[in-house]
């Protein structure tokens, strides 16, 4: 706890952040974002679509609520990352299935 502030502000947290939605989101997104960004670049050259893919992945992460998962368990992080990757695939498929004129 910071002295006198009454607020706990961890910079690194070795304990699970179960129950604290903001910390759980930040921790999971920090781990997954570089992987997801690289994957988005390999899936499309369209920078706007890459941003859409990452945004949809972040929205899905929020909907899945990472506070329900224990980050100390490797399966939890793998599951969340896989779900976000699947969401990115859905975004690409949806975009590529639209007629070309709609995409412009």
N, C-alpha and C positions, 0 to 999 in steps of 0.2 A: 504494500500500500504506500502511495506517495505520502510523504510527511505532511501532515496537517490538512491534506485535501479531502480525506475521507473516501477517495475513489481509488479503486484498484485498476491499474493500467499495465497489463503485462506486455512485455515486448516479445518474449518467447514463452510459450506455455507448454510444459511437458505433461501437464494433466489434461485429461479430456475436457473439451469445451461443451460437453453435453449440457443443455439447458440455456446456454447463452447464444442466441441465434446469430448475432452480429459477429462474435468471435468465431463461431463454427463456420459461418459463410466465408469470412476472411481467410481462415486457415485452409479450408478446402479449396477455395478459388486460387489462393497463392500456389498451392501444390499443382493444381490441374491446369491452370491457364497456360503455362509454357507448352505443355503437351498438346492442349487443344489448339493453340495458335499455330504450332507446327503442322498439325493435322489439317487445319483449315487451309493453310498455304498449299499443302499437297493435293487437296481436293479441288481447289479452284484458284485461278489467277485473279478473279474479280475481288478487289479489295472490299467493296461494299458488301458483297455476299459473305466474305470472311467475317466481317464485323457483325453481320446479321446472325451468322452461325454461332459466334461467341456470345452474343447477346441472348440468343435462345437457350444456349447451354447454361448461362447464368440464371436465367428465369427458371429453368427446370431445376437447377440446384436449389433455388429458393423454395420451389414447390415441394421438392423431396424432403426439405427440412433436415439439414445435416446434423441438427442437435439430436436427432433420433439415432445416430450412429456413433459408435465408439471409435474415434480415430486411431486408437492404439491397435485396433484389429485390422490387419492388412486387407482383409476381405471387404471391409466397409469402404475404404478409399477406392479400391478397385471397382466395387459396385457403382459408386457414385460417378466415377470417371467414365465407366462404360456406359452408363445411362446418358451422360452428357454427350458422349461421342455419338451414340445412337440418335440423339436429338439433332445433332449437327447434320447427320446423314439425311434425316427427314427434311431438314431445311433445304439442303442441296437438291434432293430429289424433287421436292415441291417446286423449287425455282426452275429447275431444268425441264420440268414437265409442262410449264407454262409456255404458250406460244411465244415465239421470239419477239414479236411486236410488243407484247405486254411487258417483256423484260427491259425494253429500251427506255 
